[in-house]
Amino acid sequence: MRTTTMEVHRGILSEENRGRREELVGLLTQAYWMEIETVMSYIAASVNPDGVRAQEIIESLKTDIQEELAHAQQFASRIKELYGVVPGSLEFRPVQAYLQPPANQTDITHVIRGVIEAERGAIDHYNQIIELCDGVDHVTQDMMITVLKDEEGHLRLFEGFLREYEAGSPA
């Protein structure tokens, strides 16, 4: 039996799209780190807050941690499929200052605002990836659209929390 290697002539895996593929791997790597950092921050934000009103936020963040971790795992798999290398921890550089724990652990609006900023940043970044994939990488584009839907849902939920907290309504 003769084995032949077939070169891909279309799509993101083709040689003609090498530059775009490398750019996409870079953006996916950034998305991977965003999700990993968000997981770390959401763990802290789901443990540190004090007060009765914090419980709904804590429970929501506990659920979000699992979703964000799943997103990171999806991005890692796709990086590998695109001939990239998933980075190790020594390449991690934190950037989400807005998700750091507040000085006062009953300052739940600080946590909510941090989550909103993280979700908006993710939405912007994921839309950039979706646009880059258009017409060339339907697999990554489809994955990102699905993840984008999750992030938009998180954003909408936390915007509602913020409106409630700013209005001073009891939980």
Backbone as JSON, one array per atom type, in Angstrom:
{
  "sequence": "MRTTTMEVHRGILSEENRGRREELVGLLTQAYWMEIETVMSYIAASVNPDGVRAQEIIESLKTDIQEELAHAQQFASRIKELYGVVPGSLEFRPVQAYLQPPANQTDITHVIRGVIEAERGAIDHYNQIIELCDGVDHVTQDMMITVLKDEEGHLRLFEGFLREYEAGSPA",
  "N": [[0.84, -1.17, 0.0], [0.59, 2.14, -0.86], [1.47, 5.18, 0.63], [0.47, 8.49, 0.57], [1.08, 11.95, 0.94], [-1.14, 14.5, 1.15], [-1.34, 17.79, 0.13], [-2.93, 20.54, 1.63], [-4.99, 22.68, -0.13], [-6.75, 24.71, 0.19], [-8.34, 26.97, 2.48], [-7.59, 27.57, 5.99], [-5.44, 25.94, 6.64], [-3.86, 25.81, 4.44], [-0.85, 26.42, 2.57], [-0.71, 28.93, 1.41], [-2.12, 30.46, 3.18], [-0.56, 30.69, 5.42], [0.52, 32.95, 6.81], [-1.79, 34.24, 7.74], [-2.78, 32.18, 9.31], [-0.78, 32.02, 11.28], [-1.13, 34.53, 12.46], [-3.68, 34.16, 13.46], [-3.24, 32.06, 15.29], [-1.72, 33.49, 17.13], [-3.68, 35.33, 18.08], [-5.52, 33.51, 19.14], [-3.94, 32.43, 21.13], [-3.64, 34.63, 22.79], [-6.34, 34.86, 23.53], [-6.61, 32.46, 24.9], [-4.93, 32.94, 27.14], [-6.35, 35.08, 28.24], [-8.69, 33.8, 29.1], [-7.61, 31.95, 30.95], [-6.51, 33.7, 32.86], [-8.85, 34.98, 33.65], [-10.2, 32.85, 34.84], [-8.56, 32.44, 37.12], [-8.97, 34.9, 38.44], [-11.76, 34.86, 38.78], [-12.03, 32.72, 40.5], [-10.88, 33.78, 42.85], [-12.69, 35.89, 43.19], [-14.96, 34.48, 43.71], [-14.63, 33.49, 46.17], [-13.63, 35.38, 48.02], [-15.55, 37.58, 48.58], [-17.68, 39.12, 51.07], [-20.74, 39.07, 52.91], [-24.35, 39.05, 52.77], [-25.57, 39.83, 50.39], [-23.68, 39.16, 48.55], [-23.84, 36.52, 47.8], [-25.31, 35.61, 45.49], [-23.74, 36.59, 43.42], [-21.36, 35.24, 43.93], [-22.17, 32.55, 43.48], [-22.86, 32.68, 40.77], [-20.36, 33.28, 39.65], [-18.95, 30.96, 40.3], [-20.13, 29.12, 38.58], [-19.44, 30.31, 36.14], [-16.66, 30.0, 36.14], [-16.18, 27.35, 35.38], [-17.15, 27.4, 32.74], [-15.43, 29.3, 31.56], [-12.98, 28.02, 31.85], [-13.44, 25.82, 30.19], [-13.57, 27.18, 27.76], [-10.89, 28.04, 27.52], [-9.67, 25.55, 27.23], [-10.78, 24.74, 24.79], [-9.66, 26.67, 23.1], [-6.95, 26.05, 23.38], [-6.85, 23.5, 22.2], [-7.55, 24.17, 19.57], [-5.45, 25.86, 18.85], [-3.35, 24.0, 18.72], [-4.32, 22.37, 16.62], [-4.01, 24.11, 14.54], [-1.35, 24.05, 14.02], [0.09, 25.34, 15.95], [1.69, 26.01, 19.13], [0.71, 25.37, 22.35], [1.18, 27.6, 24.95], [3.29, 27.42, 27.9], [3.21, 27.98, 31.49], [5.23, 29.84, 32.09], [5.11, 31.78, 30.18], [2.99, 33.34, 30.81], [1.47, 36.47, 31.36], [0.01, 38.64, 33.45], [-2.8, 40.84, 32.98], [-5.22, 41.83, 33.79], [-5.98, 44.01, 35.74], [-8.29, 45.17, 36.72], [-9.78, 43.08, 37.73], [-8.82, 42.43, 40.18], [-8.97, 41.63, 43.7], [-11.07, 43.68, 45.76], [-10.22, 46.21, 48.24], [-12.04, 46.32, 50.32], [-13.96, 43.7, 51.23], [-16.7, 43.59, 51.06], [-17.37, 45.11, 48.96], [-19.06, 44.63, 46.49], [-19.85, 45.7, 44.08], [-17.46, 46.45, 42.9], [-16.4, 43.98, 42.16], [-18.38, 43.14, 40.35], [-18.2, 45.14, 38.36], [-15.6, 44.62, 37.48], [-15.92, 42.07, 36.34], [-17.67, 42.72, 34.26], [-16.0, 44.38, 32.71], [-14.04, 42.5, 31.98], [-15.57, 40.7, 30.46], [-16.45, 42.37, 28.37], [-13.99, 42.96, 27.18], [-13.27, 40.39, 26.3], [-15.35, 39.89, 24.48], [-14.87, 41.87, 22.52], [-12.32, 41.03, 21.62], [-12.87, 38.44, 20.68], [-14.66, 38.96, 18.62], [-12.89, 40.15, 16.86], [-11.32, 37.94, 16.16], [-13.27, 36.35, 14.91], [-13.83, 37.92, 12.66], [-11.33, 37.82, 11.36], [-11.27, 35.16, 10.63], [-13.2, 34.93, 8.69], [-14.41, 33.47, 5.82], [-12.14, 31.9, 5.52], [-11.42, 30.24, 7.69], [-13.58, 28.35, 8.85], [-14.04, 26.59, 10.92], [-12.7, 27.54, 13.27], [-14.0, 29.98, 13.35], [-16.69, 29.23, 13.8], [-16.42, 28.02, 16.34], [-15.63, 30.26, 17.82], [-17.86, 31.92, 17.58], [-19.72, 30.5, 19.05], [-18.51, 30.59, 21.61], [-18.5, 33.35, 21.93], [-21.24, 33.82, 22.24], [-21.64, 32.74, 24.8], [-20.08, 34.54, 26.32], [-21.39, 36.96, 25.86], [-23.77, 36.4, 27.15], [-22.86, 36.19, 29.82], [-21.99, 38.84, 30.19], [-24.41, 40.27, 29.93], [-25.85, 39.26, 32.14], [-24.27, 40.17, 34.32], [-24.37, 42.91, 33.9], [-27.02, 43.31, 34.59], [-26.9, 42.62, 37.31], [-25.3, 44.75, 38.19], [-26.96, 46.98, 37.71], [-28.96, 46.44, 39.58], [-27.51, 46.55, 42.03], [-26.57, 49.19, 41.95], [-28.97, 50.52, 42.13], [-29.61, 50.01, 44.67], [-31.22, 47.97, 45.51], [-32.4, 45.32, 47.57], [-30.95, 42.05, 47.72]],
  "CA": [[0.0, 0.0, 0.0], [1.36, 3.36, -0.99], [0.96, 6.29, 1.41], [0.81, 9.79, 0.01], [0.7, 13.11, 1.75], [-1.86, 15.46, 0.32], [-1.23, 19.16, 0.61], [-4.19, 21.26, 1.67], [-4.9, 23.8, -1.07], [-7.74, 25.73, 0.52], [-8.61, 27.15, 3.9], [-6.59, 28.08, 6.91], [-4.28, 25.05, 6.71], [-3.09, 25.87, 3.2], [0.41, 27.16, 2.63], [-0.96, 30.34, 1.05], [-2.7, 31.14, 4.35], [0.35, 30.53, 6.55], [0.6, 34.2, 7.57], [-3.06, 34.43, 8.43], [-2.85, 31.13, 10.33], [0.1, 32.43, 12.37], [-1.81, 35.63, 13.14], [-4.8, 33.55, 14.18], [-2.67, 31.36, 16.45], [-1.38, 34.54, 18.09], [-4.91, 35.83, 18.69], [-6.06, 32.44, 19.97], [-3.08, 32.33, 22.32], [-4.06, 35.73, 23.66], [-7.65, 34.48, 24.06], [-6.33, 31.4, 25.88], [-4.43, 33.58, 28.36], [-7.45, 35.86, 28.81], [-9.56, 32.87, 29.81], [-6.88, 31.42, 32.1], [-6.44, 34.76, 33.86], [-10.2, 35.17, 34.15], [-10.47, 31.74, 35.77], [-7.87, 32.74, 38.38], [-9.64, 36.03, 39.09], [-13.11, 34.46, 39.19], [-11.89, 31.88, 41.71], [-10.72, 34.71, 43.97], [-13.93, 36.66, 43.36], [-16.03, 33.6, 44.2], [-14.28, 33.08, 47.54], [-13.33, 36.52, 48.88], [-16.6, 38.51, 49.02], [-18.42, 38.93, 52.31], [-22.06, 39.68, 52.97], [-25.5, 38.31, 52.27], [-25.82, 40.21, 49.0], [-22.62, 38.63, 47.68], [-24.03, 35.1, 47.5], [-25.73, 35.38, 44.1], [-22.56, 36.85, 42.59], [-20.45, 34.11, 44.17], [-22.69, 31.36, 42.79], [-22.74, 32.9, 39.33], [-18.95, 33.17, 39.29], [-18.57, 29.54, 40.38], [-20.57, 28.52, 37.32], [-18.65, 30.9, 35.05], [-15.3, 29.44, 36.18], [-16.16, 26.12, 34.57], [-17.31, 27.78, 31.34], [-14.22, 29.98, 31.11], [-11.96, 26.97, 31.73], [-13.75, 25.07, 28.97], [-13.16, 28.02, 26.62], [-9.43, 27.95, 27.43], [-9.34, 24.23, 26.7], [-11.12, 24.76, 23.36], [-8.66, 27.48, 22.4], [-5.7, 25.28, 23.36], [-6.98, 22.45, 21.17], [-7.55, 24.77, 18.23], [-4.08, 26.3, 18.61], [-2.6, 22.81, 18.3], [-4.82, 21.96, 15.31], [-3.51, 25.08, 13.55], [0.1, 23.89, 14.01], [0.7, 26.19, 16.96], [2.1, 25.37, 20.39], [0.05, 25.96, 23.51], [2.27, 28.04, 25.82], [3.34, 27.02, 29.3], [2.95, 29.02, 32.48], [6.27, 30.87, 32.13], [4.77, 32.82, 29.22], [1.82, 34.08, 31.3], [1.65, 37.85, 31.8], [-1.31, 39.14, 33.85], [-3.17, 42.17, 32.51], [-6.55, 42.19, 34.25], [-5.92, 44.72, 37.02], [-9.66, 45.46, 37.12], [-10.37, 41.92, 38.39], [-8.15, 42.16, 41.46], [-9.88, 41.77, 44.84], [-11.15, 45.03, 46.34], [-9.72, 46.36, 49.61], [-13.18, 46.0, 51.18], [-14.54, 42.5, 50.66], [-18.14, 43.76, 50.85], [-17.53, 45.96, 47.78], [-19.47, 43.7, 45.44], [-19.9, 46.41, 42.79], [-16.11, 46.38, 42.33], [-16.31, 42.66, 41.52], [-19.28, 43.14, 39.21], [-17.61, 45.99, 37.32], [-14.45, 43.89, 36.93], [-16.44, 41.02, 35.46], [-18.19, 43.39, 33.06], [-14.86, 44.79, 31.89], [-13.43, 41.29, 31.42], [-16.45, 40.16, 29.42], [-16.4, 43.28, 27.22], [-12.71, 42.73, 26.51], [-13.35, 39.11, 25.6], [-16.26, 40.06, 23.34], [-14.14, 42.63, 21.49], [-11.24, 40.19, 21.09], [-13.45, 37.31, 19.95], [-15.18, 39.5, 17.36], [-11.72, 40.33, 15.98], [-10.97, 36.61, 15.65], [-14.34, 35.95, 13.99], [-13.63, 38.66, 11.42], [-10.13, 37.3, 10.7], [-11.57, 33.82, 10.11], [-14.25, 34.98, 7.69], [-14.1, 32.93, 4.5], [-10.89, 31.13, 5.48], [-11.37, 29.25, 8.77], [-14.94, 28.21, 9.36], [-14.01, 25.81, 12.16], [-12.39, 28.48, 14.36], [-15.07, 30.99, 13.38], [-17.85, 28.62, 14.45], [-16.09, 27.88, 17.76], [-15.61, 31.59, 18.44], [-19.24, 32.41, 17.65], [-20.34, 29.81, 20.19], [-17.92, 31.16, 22.82], [-19.0, 34.72, 21.99], [-22.6, 33.76, 22.8], [-21.48, 32.56, 26.26], [-19.55, 35.77, 26.92], [-22.46, 37.96, 25.82], [-24.7, 36.03, 28.23], [-22.23, 36.6, 31.08], [-22.03, 40.3, 30.24], [-25.79, 40.7, 30.17], [-26.19, 38.9, 33.52], [-23.57, 41.05, 35.27], [-24.94, 44.25, 33.76], [-28.23, 43.3, 35.41], [-26.46, 42.68, 38.72], [-24.82, 46.1, 38.47], [-28.14, 47.86, 37.8], [-29.61, 46.16, 40.86], [-26.66, 47.06, 43.1], [-26.55, 50.66, 41.89], [-30.3, 51.0, 42.56], [-29.7, 49.76, 46.11], [-32.24, 46.96, 45.8], [-31.91, 44.17, 48.31], [-30.79, 40.83, 46.92]],
  "C": [[0.88, 1.23, 0.0], [0.69, 4.49, -0.2], [1.4, 7.59, 0.74], [0.36, 10.87, 0.96], [0.06, 14.11, 0.81], [-1.71, 16.84, 0.93], [-2.61, 19.81, 0.57], [-4.05, 22.49, 0.79], [-5.87, 24.93, -0.76], [-7.84, 25.85, 2.04], [-7.39, 27.55, 4.71], [-5.34, 27.21, 6.97], [-3.42, 25.07, 5.45], [-1.82, 26.71, 3.4], [0.18, 28.64, 2.32], [-1.56, 31.13, 2.2], [-1.83, 31.01, 5.61], [0.39, 31.79, 7.42], [-0.67, 34.46, 8.37], [-3.21, 33.41, 9.56], [-1.97, 31.51, 11.53], [-0.5, 33.59, 13.16], [-2.95, 35.09, 14.0], [-4.32, 32.8, 15.42], [-2.29, 32.37, 17.52], [-2.6, 35.07, 18.82], [-5.57, 34.77, 19.58], [-5.24, 32.24, 21.24], [-3.42, 33.44, 23.3], [-5.41, 35.41, 24.3], [-7.51, 33.39, 25.14], [-5.88, 32.0, 27.21], [-5.51, 34.42, 29.03], [-8.36, 34.96, 29.64], [-8.88, 32.3, 31.05], [-6.82, 32.47, 33.21], [-7.82, 35.02, 34.48], [-10.58, 34.07, 35.13], [-9.82, 32.02, 37.13], [-8.61, 33.84, 39.14], [-11.04, 35.67, 39.56], [-13.07, 33.52, 40.4], [-11.77, 32.79, 42.93], [-12.03, 35.44, 44.25], [-15.09, 35.79, 43.84], [-15.77, 33.12, 45.62], [-14.19, 34.28, 48.48], [-14.51, 37.35, 49.37], [-17.31, 38.1, 50.3], [-19.79, 39.58, 52.17], [-23.14, 38.85, 52.31], [-25.73, 38.59, 50.79], [-24.79, 39.62, 48.03], [-22.93, 37.22, 47.18], [-24.43, 34.82, 46.06], [-24.56, 35.59, 43.14], [-21.58, 35.69, 42.71], [-20.9, 32.88, 43.4], [-22.58, 31.5, 41.28], [-21.29, 32.73, 38.88], [-18.47, 31.72, 39.34], [-18.96, 28.8, 39.11], [-19.71, 29.02, 36.16], [-17.24, 30.34, 35.01], [-15.22, 28.22, 35.27], [-16.3, 26.43, 33.08], [-16.04, 28.42, 30.79], [-13.07, 28.97, 30.95], [-12.19, 26.14, 30.48], [-13.36, 25.86, 27.73], [-11.64, 27.93, 26.43], [-9.01, 26.61, 26.83], [-9.66, 24.14, 25.2], [-10.06, 25.53, 22.58], [-7.34, 26.74, 22.31], [-5.75, 24.21, 22.28], [-6.9, 23.03, 19.78], [-6.16, 25.31, 17.88], [-3.25, 25.15, 18.08], [-3.01, 22.37, 16.9], [-4.3, 22.87, 14.2], [-1.98, 25.1, 13.51], [0.81, 24.82, 14.98], [1.11, 25.36, 18.17], [1.42, 26.11, 21.52], [1.14, 26.33, 24.51], [2.15, 27.48, 27.24], [3.25, 28.23, 30.21], [4.01, 30.13, 32.51], [5.99, 32.01, 31.15], [3.58, 33.68, 29.68], [2.22, 35.46, 31.79], [0.28, 38.42, 32.17], [-1.55, 40.57, 33.35], [-4.49, 42.68, 33.1], [-6.55, 42.82, 35.64], [-7.33, 44.97, 37.58], [-10.35, 44.27, 37.8], [-9.69, 41.56, 39.71], [-9.13, 42.38, 42.61], [-9.88, 43.19, 45.39], [-10.59, 45.03, 47.75], [-10.8, 45.97, 50.62], [-13.93, 44.83, 50.56], [-16.08, 42.53, 50.57], [-18.42, 44.66, 49.65], [-17.83, 45.07, 46.56], [-19.55, 44.41, 44.08], [-18.53, 46.44, 42.12], [-15.95, 45.06, 41.56], [-17.15, 42.65, 40.25], [-18.71, 43.96, 38.06], [-16.39, 45.32, 36.67], [-14.88, 42.8, 35.97], [-16.95, 41.63, 34.16], [-17.05, 43.81, 32.15], [-14.18, 43.59, 31.23], [-14.27, 40.74, 30.27], [-16.45, 41.06, 28.19], [-15.1, 43.11, 26.45], [-12.7, 41.44, 25.72], [-14.21, 39.24, 24.35], [-15.56, 40.81, 22.21], [-13.08, 41.75, 20.82], [-11.81, 39.06, 20.23], [-14.08, 37.77, 18.64], [-14.04, 39.73, 16.37], [-11.32, 38.99, 15.36], [-12.0, 36.15, 14.62], [-14.16, 36.64, 12.64], [-12.41, 38.14, 10.65], [-10.4, 35.95, 10.03], [-12.5, 33.83, 8.91], [-13.76, 34.5, 6.33], [-12.88, 32.05, 4.42], [-10.86, 30.0, 6.52], [-12.73, 29.16, 9.45], [-14.99, 27.46, 10.68], [-13.75, 26.74, 13.36], [-13.5, 29.51, 14.47], [-16.31, 30.45, 14.09], [-17.62, 28.48, 15.96], [-16.18, 29.24, 18.46], [-17.01, 32.18, 18.54], [-19.96, 31.78, 18.83], [-19.82, 30.38, 21.51], [-18.41, 32.6, 23.01], [-20.4, 34.77, 22.61], [-22.53, 33.6, 24.32], [-21.06, 33.86, 26.92], [-20.6, 36.88, 26.91], [-23.5, 37.68, 26.9], [-24.16, 36.42, 29.6], [-22.3, 38.11, 31.26], [-23.42, 40.79, 30.61], [-26.21, 40.42, 31.61], [-25.56, 39.87, 34.51], [-23.97, 42.51, 35.1], [-26.23, 44.38, 34.57], [-27.91, 43.37, 36.89], [-26.06, 44.1, 39.08], [-26.0, 47.07, 38.6], [-28.85, 47.67, 39.14], [-28.81, 46.75, 42.03], [-26.65, 48.57, 43.12], [-27.89, 51.27, 42.34], [-30.5, 50.8, 44.06], [-30.76, 48.76, 46.48], [-31.65, 45.82, 46.6], [-31.87, 42.94, 47.42], [-31.97, 39.92, 47.11]]
}
